[in-house]
Amino acid sequence: MWKMFERAGNQVISLVIQIMLARLLSPQDFGMLAIMVVFIALGNTIVQSGLNTALVQAPSVDESDYSTVFWMSFVVSILLFGILFFIAPSIAEFYSMEAIVWPLRILALILIINAYNSIQVAKITRNLEFRKIFRATVISAVISGGLGVVAAIANAGIWALVIQQLTYQILSCIVLATQVNWRPKLVFEIKRAQNLFSFGWKLLVSGLLDTGYQSLSDLIIGKQFSSFELGLVSQGKKYPQALGRLLDGAIQPVMMSAVSSVQCELTYVKRLVRRALKTSTYFIIPSMAFFALAADPLVRLLLGDQWLPCVPFLQMYCFIYALLPIHTSNLQALNGVGRSDLFLKLEIIKKSYGVAVLLFTAFVVRDAYAIVFGYMLTGVISTFINAWPNRSIIHYSIREQMGDIVPSFVLTAVSIAIAWPVSLLSLPLAATVAFQMALMAAVYLGLSKAFHIEALDYILQVCKEFVKK
């Protein structure tokens, strides 16, 4: 529940801030940010090197482990910052975006900040103290968002987005530091570093493959098309991604910690994974379906007509992120039981055909819509790839998984069919969205109650227990 509050607080505040920034800034500004974020995301993956997950997954850790991982991450972050600082002009020239040289250099400071912050988050996650992350997230999101909006009003352009991104990371690190009783010590144990890295390096490679693959479309669109079109794709992806991270991201990190603590009891692990998959799917499927249904009036209402070309991208990404629970539940299960080797093999397989589809749609079809459609296609295939190993690892077959998520798909389809005709009534935009949301929620929850859907009963029980505490 605290993870849900943290995700909800962050995404709601970020949504409001992003809407305000979208009205103040241009698609070109968001396109430039998308290019810069690619390099920061890759850098963060290298800085953490899978070691933060190794700290969570390990059966036991002590203070020397935390310090050892920190010094490894810190040294790597300094090196990467220096590299990005010097190659920033070359990146700007390659993408014909001369304005991003200094913004990229300043944004790269996030790598150094996260070298410290990732240890704090790992410590909190291991101890399931998610209330602390909730406080840090909400405070950071409010203050950084306000600074970003003020900068945008002052015509700071791309710098408004840089200020918002950088101050969020700084404030999050500071607020967590006031709550977490940990400071790095001058300790570095080579043997422990080797043990943790033996698990983490596979996650590092997997993370680079995934981040690189997810970012490759942005790099190609930014070069092959324009920063304007990249801004539209980025904006279309941003909101379904935020919603997916809110709903699924509130469950999966907790599941990872829980699975790690009982990794030798595979029957218990299967129960945890099934619960996570059912609960995530119950939330995400109807939410993404509604978002896709109401995409046009929502974009007109919140972002303005200048962003209408991003509607098809938004709807396609709703489909992509609707499949998120199947991916994350299976992959987190593998990490939780210490099978990062299988995790890496799956990433290599998925990215092999994923890159092939991406290159075909980008350089043969040469169409941005085809690129995103390619992600939809590979997303469907990847659900089966990710689910396959767990049929033997935790004895959770694909047939069982499909049976667990089918109720959410069926109830969502019925709810959408009933709510869709509202769009034909020519109501005001706000009334259309509100009426469709209320109608769909009533049908979905009503049918869930009528057919005794397990996920709803479980959620209600958890809420009752949380309120009593």
C-alpha positions in Angstrom: 0.0 0.0 0.0 2.8 2.4 0.8 4.4 1.6 -2.5 1.1 2.3 -4.2 0.8 5.7 -2.4 4.4 6.5 -3.4 3.7 5.7 -7.1 0.4 7.4 -7.1 1.8 10.5 -5.4 4.7 10.7 -7.9 2.6 10.0 -11.0 -0.3 12.3 -10.1 2.0 15.2 -9.3 4.2 14.5 -12.4 1.1 14.3 -14.5 0.0 17.7 -13.4 3.5 19.1 -13.9 3.8 17.5 -17.4 0.5 18.9 -18.5 1.5 22.4 -17.4 4.9 22.0 -19.1 3.3 20.7 -22.3 1.2 23.8 -22.5 4.2 26.1 -21.9 6.8 24.3 -24.0 7.0 22.9 -27.6 7.2 19.3 -28.9 10.7 20.2 -30.0 11.7 20.8 -26.3 10.4 17.4 -25.3 12.1 15.8 -28.3 15.4 17.2 -27.2 14.8 16.0 -23.6 14.0 12.5 -25.0 17.4 12.3 -26.7 19.2 13.4 -23.5 17.3 11.0 -21.3 18.4 8.1 -23.5 22.1 8.7 -22.5 21.2 9.3 -18.9 19.2 6.1 -18.7 22.0 4.1 -20.2 24.4 5.7 -17.8 22.2 4.9 -14.8 22.1 1.3 -15.9 25.9 1.0 -16.0 26.3 2.9 -12.7 24.0 0.5 -10.8 25.4 -2.5 -12.7 22.6 -4.7 -11.3 24.3 -4.4 -7.9 21.4 -2.6 -6.2 19.2 -5.6 -7.1 22.0 -7.9 -5.9 21.9 -6.2 -2.5 18.1 -6.8 -2.3 18.3 -10.4 -3.5 21.3 -11.6 -1.5 20.3 -13.9 1.5 22.3 -11.7 3.8 24.2 -8.4 3.6 26.1 -6.1 6.0 27.3 -2.5 6.1 30.5 -3.4 4.3 28.5 -4.7 1.3 26.6 -1.4 1.0 29.9 0.6 1.1 31.6 -1.7 -1.3 28.8 -1.4 -3.9 28.7 2.4 -3.4 32.4 2.9 -4.2 32.1 0.8 -7.3 29.0 2.7 -8.5 30.6 6.1 -7.5 33.8 5.6 -9.5 31.8 4.4 -12.5 29.5 7.4 -12.3 32.4 9.8 -12.3 33.9 8.2 -15.4 30.6 8.2 -17.2 29.9 11.9 -16.3 33.3 12.8 -17.8 32.6 10.9 -21.0 29.2 12.5 -21.4 30.6 15.9 -20.7 33.2 15.6 -23.5 31.0 13.9 -26.1 28.0 16.2 -25.6 28.9 18.5 -28.5 29.3 15.4 -30.8 25.8 14.2 -29.8 24.3 17.6 -30.4 25.9 17.8 -33.8 24.8 14.3 -34.8 21.2 15.1 -34.0 21.4 18.7 -35.2 20.3 19.9 -31.8 23.0 22.4 -30.9 21.0 23.6 -27.9 21.4 20.4 -25.9 25.2 20.6 -25.3 25.2 22.2 -21.8 21.7 20.9 -20.8 23.1 17.3 -21.4 26.3 18.1 -19.4 24.3 19.4 -16.4 21.7 16.6 -16.6 24.6 14.0 -16.5 25.1 15.0 -12.8 22.2 12.7 -12.1 24.6 9.7 -12.6 26.7 10.8 -9.6 23.6 11.5 -7.5 22.1 8.1 -8.2 25.3 6.3 -7.3 24.5 7.3 -3.7 20.7 7.2 -3.9 20.6 3.7 -5.4 22.2 2.3 -2.2 19.6 4.1 0.0 16.8 2.7 -2.1 18.2 -0.9 -2.0 18.5 -0.7 1.8 14.9 0.5 2.1 13.6 -2.0 -0.4 15.4 -4.9 1.4 13.7 -3.9 4.6 10.3 -3.2 3.0 10.3 0.4 4.4 8.5 1.9 1.5 6.9 4.7 3.6 10.4 6.4 3.5 10.4 6.4 -0.3 6.9 7.7 -0.3 7.9 10.8 1.7 11.0 11.5 -0.5 9.1 11.0 -3.7 6.2 13.3 -2.9 8.4 16.1 -1.5 10.8 15.9 -4.5 8.0 15.8 -7.1 6.2 18.8 -5.7 9.3 21.1 -5.4 11.1 20.0 -8.6 7.9 20.3 -10.5 7.2 23.8 -9.2 10.7 24.9 -10.1 10.3 23.5 -13.6 7.0 25.3 -14.2 8.5 28.6 -13.0 11.4 28.2 -15.3 9.1 27.4 -18.3 7.0 30.5 -17.5 10.3 32.5 -17.6 10.9 31.2 -21.1 13.8 28.9 -20.1 12.8 26.4 -22.8 14.7 23.1 -22.6 16.4 24.3 -19.3 13.0 24.1 -17.6 12.9 20.3 -18.2 16.5 20.0 -17.1 15.9 21.9 -13.9 12.8 19.7 -13.1 14.7 16.4 -13.8 17.8 17.3 -11.9 16.3 18.9 -8.8 14.0 15.9 -8.4 17.0 13.5 -8.1 18.8 15.9 -5.8 15.9 16.4 -3.4 15.0 12.7 -3.4 18.5 11.8 -2.4 18.6 14.4 0.4 15.2 13.5 1.8 16.1 9.8 1.9 19.4 10.6 3.5 17.5 12.2 6.4 15.6 8.9 7.0 18.1 6.2 6.2 20.7 5.5 8.8 23.5 4.8 6.3 26.6 6.6 5.2 29.4 5.2 3.1 32.5 4.0 4.9 36.0 3.7 3.6 35.6 0.0 3.1 35.9 -2.1 -0.1 35.9 -5.8 0.2 37.0 -7.4 -3.1 35.6 -10.8 -2.4 32.2 -9.5 -1.6 32.3 -7.2 -4.6 33.0 -10.3 -6.8 30.2 -12.2 -5.2 27.7 -9.5 -5.7 28.9 -8.7 -9.2 28.6 -12.4 -10.2 24.9 -11.9 -9.8 24.7 -8.3 -10.9 26.7 -8.4 -14.1 24.0 -10.4 -15.8 21.4 -7.8 -14.7 23.8 -5.1 -16.0 23.9 -6.7 -19.5 20.1 -7.3 -19.4 19.5 -3.8 -18.3 21.7 -2.4 -21.1 19.9 -4.5 -23.6 16.5 -3.5 -22.4 17.3 0.2 -21.9 19.1 0.3 -25.3 16.3 -1.4 -27.0 13.6 0.9 -25.5 15.7 3.9 -26.3 16.7 2.9 -29.8 13.4 4.1 -31.3 14.0 7.5 -29.8 17.5 7.7 -31.2 16.3 6.6 -34.6 13.2 8.8 -34.7 15.3 11.8 -33.6 17.8 11.2 -36.4 15.6 9.7 -39.1 12.7 12.1 -38.7 12.7 15.3 -36.5 12.7 16.5 -32.9 9.0 17.5 -33.4 7.9 14.0 -34.3 10.1 12.5 -31.5 8.3 14.9 -29.1 4.9 13.5 -30.2 6.1 9.9 -29.8 7.7 10.7 -26.4 4.5 12.4 -25.2 2.3 9.5 -26.4 4.5 7.1 -24.5 4.9 9.1 -21.4 1.4 8.8 -20.0 0.7 5.1 -20.5 4.2 4.5 -19.1 3.5 6.6 -16.0 0.2 4.8 -15.5 1.9 1.4 -15.9 4.6 2.3 -13.4 2.1 3.5 -11.0 -0.1 0.4 -10.9 2.4 -2.4 -11.7 5.4 -0.7 -10.1 3.6 -0.6 -6.7 3.5 -4.4 -6.6 6.6 -5.7 -8.4 9.4 -4.3 -6.1 7.5 -5.6 -3.1 7.1 -9.0 -4.8 10.8 -9.1 -5.6 11.8 -8.5 -1.9 9.2 -11.0 -0.7 10.3 -13.7 -3.2 13.9 -13.2 -2.3 13.1 -13.8 1.4 11.4 -17.2 0.6 13.4 -18.2 -2.5 14.0 -21.7 -1.3 10.2 -22.4 -0.8 9.1 -22.6 -4.5 5.5 -23.3 -3.6 5.3 -20.1 -1.7 7.1 -18.3 -4.5 4.5 -19.4 -7.0 1.7 -18.1 -4.7 3.4 -14.7 -4.5 4.0 -14.5 -8.3 0.4 -15.5 -9.0 -0.9 -12.9 -6.6 1.2 -10.2 -8.1 0.2 -11.1 -11.7 -3.5 -11.3 -10.8 -3.5 -8.0 -8.9 -1.4 -6.0 -11.4 -3.5 -7.2 -14.3 -6.8 -6.4 -12.5 -5.6 -2.8 -12.2 -3.7 -2.3 -15.4 -5.9 -3.8 -18.1 -9.0 -1.7 -17.6 -6.9 1.4 -16.9 -5.0 1.2 -20.2 -8.2 0.3 -22.0 -10.0 3.4 -20.7 -7.0 5.6 -21.4 -7.0 4.4 -25.0 -10.7 4.9 -25.3 -10.6 8.5 -23.9 -7.3 9.4 -25.5 -8.7 12.0 -28.0 -10.8 14.1 -25.5 -8.2 13.8 -22.8 -5.4 15.2 -25.1 -7.7 18.0 -26.3 -8.7 18.8 -22.7 -5.4 18.5 -20.9 -2.6 19.2 -23.5 -4.4 21.2 -26.2 -5.1 20.7 -29.9 -1.4 21.1 -30.8 -0.7 17.7 -29.3 -3.5 15.8 -31.1 -1.1 14.0 -33.5 0.2 12.1 -30.4 -3.1 10.4 -29.9 -2.4 7.3 -32.1 1.0 6.8 -30.4 -0.7 7.1 -26.9 -3.3 4.4 -27.8 -0.6 2.0 -29.2 1.5 2.5 -26.0 -1.6 1.7 -23.9 -1.7 -1.7 -25.6 2.1 -2.2 -25.0 1.9 -1.3 -21.3 -1.3 -3.4 -20.7 1.0 -6.4 -21.1 3.4 -5.1 -18.5 2.3 -7.3 -15.5 3.1 -10.5 -17.5 6.6 -9.3 -18.2 7.5 -8.0 -14.8 5.9 -10.8 -12.7 7.8 -13.5 -14.5 11.1 -11.6 -14.7 11.0 -10.5 -11.0 10.3 -14.1 -10.1 13.5 -15.1 -11.8 15.5 -12.4 -10.1 14.0 -13.2 -6.7 15.1 -16.9 -6.9 18.6 -15.9 -8.1 18.2 -16.9 -11.7 19.8 -13.8 -13.3 21.4 -16.1 -15.8 18.0 -17.0 -17.3 17.0 -13.3 -17.1 19.9 -12.5 -19.3 19.2 -15.2 -21.8 15.6 -14.0 -22.2 16.8 -10.5 -22.8 19.2 -11.6 -25.5 16.5 -13.6 -27.3 13.9 -10.8 -27.0 16.2 -8.0 -28.1 17.4 -10.1 -31.1 14.1 -10.2 -32.8 13.0 -6.8 -31.3 15.9 -5.0 -33.0 15.3 -6.8 -36.3 11.6 -5.6 -36.2 12.7 -2.1 -35.2 15.3 -1.7 -38.0 12.8 -3.0 -40.6 10.1 -0.6 -39.6 12.5 2.3 -39.3 14.6 1.9 -42.4 12.4 -0.1 -44.8 8.9 1.0 -43.9 10.3 4.4 -42.7 7.3 5.3 -40.6 7.1 6.3 -36.9 3.7 4.7 -36.5 5.1 1.4 -37.9 8.0 1.6 -35.4 5.6 1.8 -32.4 3.4 -0.9 -34.0 6.6 -3.1 -34.1 6.9 -2.6 -30.3 3.3 -3.9 -30.0 4.1 -7.0 -32.0 7.2 -7.8 -30.1 5.5 -7.1 -26.8 2.9 -9.9 -27.5 5.6 -12.4 -28.5 7.7 -11.5 -25.4 4.9 -12.3 -23.0 5.3 -16.0 -24.0 9.1 -15.8 -23.9 9.1 -14.3 -20.4 6.5 -16.8 -19.1 8.2 -19.9 -20.5 11.0 -20.6 -17.9 8.7 -20.3 -14.9 6.8 -23.4 -16.0 9.8 -25.4 -14.7 11.4 -22.9 -12.2 8.3 -22.3 -10.0 5.9 -24.7 -11.8 3.7 -21.8 -13.1 2.7 -22.8 -16.6 1.7 -20.4 -19.4 -1.8 -22.0 -19.4 -2.2 -21.2 -15.7 -1.0 -17.6 -16.3 -3.4 -17.1 -19.1 -6.2 -18.5 -16.9 -5.3 -16.0 -14.1 -5.5 -13.0 -16.4 -8.4 -13.8 -18.7 -11.1 -12.6 -16.3 -9.6 -9.1 -16.3 -9.5 -9.0 -20.2 -13.1 -10.3 -20.5 -14.5 -7.8 -17.9 -12.5 -5.0 -19.6 -13.9 -5.8 -23.0 -17.5 -5.8 -21.7 -16.9 -2.5 -19.9 -15.4 -0.8 -22.9 -18.2 -2.0 -25.1 -20.8 -0.4 -22.8 -18.8 2.8 -22.2 -17.8 3.5 -25.9 -21.2 4.8 -27.1 -20.9 7.7 -24.8 -18.4 9.2 -27.3 -21.3 9.5 -29.8 -23.4 11.8 -27.6 -21.5 15.0 -28.5 -21.1 16.0 -24.8 -18.5 18.5 -23.6 -15.0 17.0 -23.4 -14.8 16.9 -19.6 -18.3 15.4 -19.4 -17.5 12.7 -22.0 -14.4 11.6 -20.1 -16.1 11.7 -16.7 -19.2 9.8 -17.9 -17.1 7.1 -19.7 -14.9 6.7 -16.6 -17.8 6.4 -14.2 -19.7 4.0 -16.5 -16.8 1.7 -17.1 -15.8 1.6 -13.5 -19.3 0.8 -12.4 -19.6 -2.1 -14.9 -16.1 -3.4 -14.2 -16.4 -3.4 -10.4 -20.1 -4.6 -10.6 -19.2 -7.6 -12.7 -16.2 -8.3 -10.6 -18.3 -8.4 -7.5 -21.1 -10.4 -9.2 -18.6 -13.1 -10.4 -16.5 -13.1 -7.2 -13.3 -12.1 -8.9 -10.5 -13.1 -6.6 -8.3 -10.0 -7.2 -11.1 -7.7 -6.1 -11.7 -9.7 -2.9 -8.0 -9.7 -2.2 -7.7 -5.9 -2.7 -10.6 -5.1 -0.5 -9.2 -7.4 2.3 -5.8 -5.6 2.0 -7.4 -2.2 2.3 -9.4 -3.3 5.4 -6.2 -4.6 7.1 -4.3 -1.4 6.1 -7.0 0.8 7.6 -7.0 -1.2 10.8 -3.3 -0.7 11.2 
